[in-house]
Amino acid sequence: MTSLRRFLIISILAVFSLGTFLASLQGYRSSMNEAQAIFDQQLRASAERLLDTPIAQLSTPAAPASDIDNASVFQLIDANGNILWRSSRTPTTPISAESGFSEANFGGYRWRIFSLENETQSRRVVIAERSDLRYRLAESVVLQSVIPVLLVLPATALIIWLIIGYGLRSLRDLAEQLKHKATDDFSAINLESPPDELAPVVSAVNHSLQRLGDAFERERRFSADAAHELRTPISAISMHLHNGLAQPEHAAEALTKLAPDVERLSHLVEQLLLLNRTTAETFPSQFLPIELQKFCREIIAKLYPEFAKRGQQIALLGESATIHGDRFTLQILIENLLRNAMKYCPNGAQIEIDIRNSKTVTLTVRDNGPGIEDKDRERIFERFYRAGGDRHNSGESGCGLGLSIVSRIAELHSAKLSAGKGIDHQGLAIHVDFPQPPKTKQES
Amino acid sequence: MLSTSVIILLREVLEAVLILSLFMASAQRSGLNNRWLLPAIGIGLLASIGYASQLSTIANLFDGVGQEIFDAFSLILLSVLLPLTMYGHFIRVKENSRPAGKLYALMIGVTIIAIAREGAEIYLYLSAFIPSPELRNSLFAGSAIGVGLGFSVGALFYFWLGSFKEQYGLRINAIIASLIAAGMILQACKMLIQADWLPDGQVWDSSGLIAEDSVLGQLMYALIGYEASPAPVQIAAYFIVLLSSLAFLFSGLYQSRTKAEKDVNHPQARNNHAA
């Protein structure tokens, strides 16, 4: 099919014409038969009137020519076969016809004949009408109802063409907009009141465009940020290497200075890889039910030696709650939140995981560390953002990707992320609000 | 008059339109364009006027049966060329790179012959009655209905043929082409019987069931060569052509399929060949 519009117009017109023409043809045939029946009825009535005409009153053997229509003739014949009375231009010999209706040729034409006998008066009347004239008269009457149907068809075709064009205008607009879109234009398609059938298409296209635009922007920013972030430790490593090579006697000192930068670079690369793994494109579409409290307990157990090393206290509070999610990424989310708290809190600090199950399932990680200023709270989930500059007051180095990854994972789980005050209005609290899973799902 | 005009125009238009629909649908499947169509129709219409103007001369040939012989010859030619054209389409469906010059020539040739034949009949019919003013209304109304019905059926037939998946569509095309070709040979035999070149007879009479001068009768005439009272020689010719055409076309379908399968199994061989 090359054109939807052409297909619709031609097929609708074909079906319409087929129906109309067949109906017209059938109507024509029925009307013609009906007209012939009416003519026959008139022929019979004329024959009956002629047969009842008193023959004694006739002054001449032939009717005056002016009274006889050329289209019809008659003969009044007695029992002996003598013509008592006849119309002009009628054969002078009796027309041979059986009683009732019949057809015969004479005078160069085909005739429809009706013959009626009056046995009491011993005479019969033969009346005939020219078949061609009868047919033509009937056809001219019937055609009056057929011709308008034919004449109106081109107008109907034009209206169908316009209506289909009007009906498909949204599709045409959509095609035009898509056709003229620049390769880097991810703005939404805007259709004026799209029909119900097209609205999901427009919505899906706009959604795809938005995702594509977001991904494009994300990748662009990511490349720029990553290049910038990677440059700093690489420059430092390069400088220490240069120093070490230039002054071999101080090589050990240079290598010692090199270690934290290599560690930072390694951490940065690891986080970048994690960030890449948590994009929507690489994310599994199937979520499994996860009992959050049990899940957090497992993670705390895994990280406990690190908390203990710093003398930090870790507590799991709240209640049992089940969410739907991906175990691998949720583990990264919780670990990143805990490591973030661990990293920025001083030794001996207190850290809590609190799980609340009401309208939504809320997971909160709070601490009583130094916290962050209110103005910075909105920005902590941005990539490569570090509160307080490149090195936090805690003295810990970071790459600024931990909370960004948390934010990405939360987004993939349709969870809302927010930051607030920590324990006793000190420190920092990060809240993750997960949507409630369907009731029928079982816990993992 | 209207009824007669409808039937005559419908019969002539349907024969040509069904062939055109079949070619257009096949061309679409084999990746050919329809640019050949308008020139072919134009030449066919001109040829029909030329044929009609020479008809009296042709009619006097062969002891006065020249028209029947000429008609029979053109029908036999069409019944051979039609399966050949379809065969060309089947081969090309699987080999898009194959040159399509001969295929275009075949389609144009068949279209010109079909339109010249049918167009001449229409031309003669209309030119005989147009001088009578009292018949003009019914003549034109009948012609319009006949042509309208013919083109409507043709358009729906085209879309119907295009609605099948390729695997079934090609088989349907093969069957339809064989039926049309067999119908043409049936009519060719009728012409030769009328010219006393073949023996007459009657195997059955189904005019009470489907009258030849009904719309359905005309549709079946164009599609499968329906005739209410065929002679034995017509039946024999019909089935010989039908079966041989089906065998020929399905062998073409099978060959093109096995060739495609070989290409799938040995793509390297094909690439080397193409190189």
HADDOCK unambig.tbl for C-alpha pairs under 7 A between the chains (distance, minus, plus):
assign (segid A and resid 11 and name CA) (segid B and resid 155 and name CA) 6.80 0.50 0.50
assign (segid A and resid 11 and name CA) (segid B and resid 156 and name CA) 6.28 0.50 0.50
assign (segid A and resid 14 and name CA) (segid B and resid 152 and name CA) 4.17 0.50 0.50
assign (segid A and resid 14 and name CA) (segid B and resid 155 and name CA) 6.60 0.50 0.50
assign (segid A and resid 14 and name CA) (segid B and resid 156 and name CA) 6.75 0.50 0.50
assign (segid A and resid 15 and name CA) (segid B and resid 152 and name CA) 6.78 0.50 0.50
assign (segid A and resid 17 and name CA) (segid B and resid 148 and name CA) 6.59 0.50 0.50
assign (segid A and resid 17 and name CA) (segid B and resid 149 and name CA) 6.88 0.50 0.50
assign (segid A and resid 17 and name CA) (segid B and resid 152 and name CA) 6.61 0.50 0.50
assign (segid A and resid 18 and name CA) (segid B and resid 149 and name CA) 5.54 0.50 0.50
assign (segid A and resid 18 and name CA) (segid B and resid 152 and name CA) 6.03 0.50 0.50
assign (segid A and resid 21 and name CA) (segid B and resid 145 and name CA) 5.74 0.50 0.50
assign (segid A and resid 21 and name CA) (segid B and resid 149 and name CA) 6.67 0.50 0.50
assign (segid A and resid 143 and name CA) (segid B and resid 138 and name CA) 6.94 0.50 0.50
assign (segid A and resid 147 and name CA) (segid B and resid 141 and name CA) 6.46 0.50 0.50
